[in-house]
Amino acid sequence: MADEKEEETCLEQESAPNEAIFFVLAYLPLFELLAMTRVCKSLREAISTDILPWLKLVVDRPLSRRLSDDILVEVASRAEGRLQVLVLINCVKITDDGLLRVVAQNTHISKLHVPGCTSLSPGGVIRALKLLTKNSQRVKSLKISGIYGVRKDDLETIHNLIDHNQTQRKRTNIFYHEYKNFSALKHIDTNCPVDLDVCPKCNEVRMVFDCPKADCKKRQCRGCEYCVTRCAECGICITDSQELEEVSCSDTLCSDCWMKLPKCNFCNKPYCSQHADQQHRVLGSTGFLCAACHSKF
């Protein structure tokens, strides 16, 4: 009997995860964090009893479209009022009411990122900011691209609410290709005060991108994606004199990037890196078919 108990103890010790895994928990998005609870008992207990993994709440696919106001409030309550980072990416069911309920219970949030949360309004975001900044609390970063109806006066109010010295710092360049491939985990590390700006070309409040090409400073190609066509791979501007290359996805590629990417075996069109998962692999070949050719053949 004693031998059996000793054997069970040894098996538990052998199956216990490496201690380094517990340090990673605080940086995992919600979906991966919940998945870790099913790995083993020790991880499940660590996640359910430790507050540290819940101080930075990041929700991305595949949970984005399932997350409701009530579920968000319940999940955020695990931080016990000490939530520091709230990142909701394309969470279309989250409304002003849900956001304000979470913010009211967690007034120490320093990074609020809600890009693509189309059920939120500029007024709701401003009310949330007022709650977060009323006791001289600093909001280091705000991302609201994809929220409809943001006007210039809304943007001015946002800049006034966020730390004045911070928003007056030299503007960090925002490149189109980096924005397109921005991972959920990068939201935790970024310190860009506000992601929206006034486009110098159309005078609308949108995300405004810079060109990584050194000689483009003379052409003043800074602008939103509606005013300036850019390569999804390298972010450089594509002028009217340059011919647009045909691709299998909806993005645009410059000639150099088009040449480097693998092409469909039939139509000779590439996918950009972001949509490479749409490739249909061909048995016995290193190539692929695009979705259009795969449906035909």
N, C-alpha and C positions, 0 to 999 in steps of 0.2 A: 504494500500500500504506500509506504513511504517512498519506494522507488518510483512508483507511478506519478506521485505528486512532484517529485524531483524532476522527472522527465518532462512533465507539463510545464514546470517553471523554466526549464532550459529551452523548450520550444518557444515559449512566450518571449524570452530574451532574444532568441535568434531571429524571431519574426518582427521584433520591434524596429521601427524605421530609424535611420540615421538621425542624430540630433540636429544636424544642419537643416533638415526638412522643416523643422518647427520654426526656424528663422525665416523661411520663405513664405510661410502662411500669411504674414502681414502684407505681402505684396501681390497676392493672388486676386484676380477678378472674382466676382461672386460665383459664377458658374463653376470655375475650377476649385474654389474654396468648398462649395457644397459637394463636389465630386470627391474631394479628399476625405470627407467624413465617412465615405464608404470603403476606404482603403483598409483601415484597421481600427481597432478599438482605441489605441493610444492617440491617434490623430483625431478621431471623433471626439474624444474627451477634451483634447487640447482646444479644438475649435469651439466646442460648446461651452467650455468653462473659462477660457481665456478671453479677455477683452481686446487684446492687441490685434488679432486678425480682423476686427470689425471697425477699427479706427479709420480705415481708408476703404470706402465702399465704391467699387467699380462694377458697373453693370453694362455688359456689351452683349453681342450675339452669343448664344441663341436665346438669351433671356429677355432681350430688349423689348420685344413686342408682347411679351407675356406679363411684364411687370405692371401692376396696378398701383394706385395710390395707397390702398390698405396694405398691400404686401410690402411696399417700400417703407411705410411707417413701421411695420412689424420688424423688418430686417434691420432698419436703422436703429431700432430700440436696443439692439444687441450691443451698441456702443455706449449705452448708459449715459447719453447726453454728452459724450466726449468725441463725437465724430469730427475728424479733421479734414478729410477729403471726400467730396461727393461727386462722382463721375457717372452720369447717366447718358449713354450714347444711343441715340435713336430710340429712346423709350417713349413711343408715341402715345401711350395711355396715361402718362403722368401729367396731371393738371396743376394749375396754380395752387389749388387747395392742398394737394398731396405734398408739393414742394414746401409750401409754407408750414405745414404741420411738422415736417422733418426739421426744417430750419429753426422753428420755434423751440424744439426740444434739443437742438444741437447748435448753440450759438457760437461755437468755437470753430466752425468750418472756415478754413482759410483758402480752400480751392473749390470752386463751384463750377463744374463743367457739365453743361446740358445740351450739347450740340445735337441737332436733329430731333429734339423733343418738341414736336410740332403742336402739341396740345397746350404748351406753355405760351404765355403772352409776355410782351415786354413789360407790362405793368406788374405782372406777377413776379418776374425776375427782380424788378426794382424794389418791390415790397420785401422780397427775401433779402436783398442787399441791405436795405434799411434796418432789418432785424439784426443782421450780422455785424453791422458797423455802428449801432447805436451806443455801445459802451466802449468806443474807441478801439474795437476789435478790427484787425487788418484783414482784408480779403486780398490775397496775393495774386489770384488768377481767376478769371471768369471767361468761360467759353459758351457762347450762345448762337453760333452760326447755325442757320437752318430754322431758327424761330422766326415766324412771320411777323411783319409789320414793325420792325425796329426803325425808328425815325432818328433824325439828327438830334432832336431835343432829348430823346431817350438815351442816346449815346453820351450826350453831354452830362446828363444826370448820373449815368453809370460812372463816368470818369470822376465826377465830383464825389461820389460815394466811396470809390476805391481810393486807397492812399494816394494823395495828390503828388507827392514826390516820386512815387513809383510810376505813375502814368506819364510823368514828365521826363522820365529817363529817355535816353536815346533809343529809338524804336528798333526792335530786333527784326531782322529780315525774315519774312515768311515766304517759303518756297512752295510752289504748287505741288511738286512731286512728293515732297515730304509730308504735306498735308494729306495727300491722297493715300499715302501708305502709313498714316499715323496709327500706331498700335494703342490698344487700351492701356497698357502698362506705362507708356510714355506720358500719359495724362498726369500720373502721379509726380513725375519729375519736372514737368514744364513749369515755368514761372512767368509766362507771358501774361501781362496784366489783363488785357482785353483782346479778343481775337478779331473783333469787327473794327472797321475803319470807314472813312468816307472815300469812295473811289474818286481819284482825281480826274477821271475821264467822264463818267456818267453822273457823278455827284450823288450817288446812292450809297446807303449804308450797307456794306457787304464785306466779305473777306477780301482783302487787297493783297496781291502777291507781288513779290519782287522777282527779278530775273537773275539767276546765278551766273549768267554770261557777263564777263567783265566789261566788254565794249558796249553793252546795252544801256549803261548809265547815260550815254550821250543821246540815246533814242527815247529815253523816258518811257519805257514800256511798263512801268508799274501800273497795275490796275486790277480790277476784278476779273473773274473768269469769263464774264459776258463781254467784256471789252477787249481782252487780250487773249488770243488763242495760245495755249502752252502745251508742251510735250509732257505727257503723263509720266514718262520715265526719268527725264533729267530736269524738267521744269523750265527750260528756256522758252522764250517767246518765239512764235512762228509767224513771220510777217506775211503780208499779202503777196509778196513776190515769190515766196516759197511754195512749192507744190505740196499739198497734203497727201501723205501716204495712206493707202487703204489698210484698215485693220479689221479684225474680227469682232472687236468690242466697240463700245461707243466712245472710247477715249481717242485722243489725238497723239500721234508720234512724229517726232522730227526724223529726218532721213537717216541720221547716224544711228539713232536708237532702233529704227525700223530694220536696218541692216543687221544689227547684232542679235535680234530676237529670233527664236525658232519659228518657222512658218508651217501653216497647214499643208499637208501633202497634196491637196487638190487645188485649192484656190490661191496658195502662196501668200496668205495673210497671217500676220502674227497676232497674238494677244499681248496686251501690256502685262506687266508683272502682277498687277492687282487682280486681273481676270484670268490668270493662267490656270486656275482650277476648273475652268470651263472646257479645257482641252479634253478630247476623247482619244485615248491611247489606242494605237493600232497594234494588234497581236503580230508578233514577229518583226516588228519595226521599232525604231527609236523615235519615229515621227508621231504625228497626231492629226486628228481631224478637228476642224472647228465645229461649232454647234450646227451651223447652217449646212455644211457639207455632210455631217454625220446624219442629219435628218433626211438628206437626199439619197445617200448611198448606204 
